[in-house]
Amino acid sequence: MAIATELAPAVAIALLDKTILPPGAAAPALQCFAAGATPSQTDGKVRVQLMFENGAVLPVEMSNAAGAALSKGLAEELPKK
């Protein structure tokens, strides 16, 4: 449980923080190949699964409110057709 709740985010942040960037460059990010959302086994939460090119899947659980905010933010950032 500690890995899922405490260690994984800290490790990901620490690894990304080690990247050397030119001044003014955007912070590094994980390159995700695909994403999907499924219901969580916990009431009031949604599970977002991020898939990477090597087939690894990173499941992320968030509150329904956070999922709705993510959905709204994605809709605003995606190009309009």
N, C-alpha and C positions, 0 to 999 in steps of 0.2 A: 504494500500500500504506500509506503514511503517513496518508492521509486516513482509511482504514478502521480503522487500528489506533491512531492517536494523535489526530488532529484532530477527527473527528466527535464523540466523547464530550466532548471539551473544549469544543467549540462549543455543543453542546446544554446542557451544564451552565452555561456562561457566559450563554447566553440566558435560561435559566430563573432564574438567579441575579439577573437584572436586574429581575424582577417585584417591584413594591412590594406588600407584604402588611401587613395589620394585625398588631399584636403577638399572638403565640400561634397564628397561623394556620398550617395545614399548608403545607409547601413545595409549589410548583407542580409539575405533572406534565403530560406530553403526553397529550392526549385521543385514545386509540386507538379506532378504529371496530370492528376485528376483528383476530384473531390466529390464526396457524396454525403448525404445526411440520412440518418436513420433514427427511429425512436430509441430513447435510452431505456434501460431497465429501471431507472430511477424516475419517479414522478416529478414533473416540472423541469425535466432536462431533455436535451437533444444531443445526439452523438454525430459529430462530423468526422469523417474518415478521409485523411489525406493520403494519396497514393503517390509513390515516387517511381522513377523510371526503372529502378532495380526490383520493383515489385513489393517493396516494403510498404506497409500501411501503418499510419500513425493515427489512432483513434483519439479524438479530443471530445470530452464531455463539457457541455456548458448549459447554463440555465436557458429556458425558453426565451426569456427576455434578451439574453445575449445572442441567441440564435437569430431572433427577429432583427436585432440591431445589425448583425453581420449581414443578413439578407438585404436589408435596406442599404447598407454601405456598398455591398457588391453591385446592387442595381444602379446606384448612383455612379459608380466607377466604370462600369462596363460601357463600351461604345454603343451608341444608339444606332439602330438600323434605319 
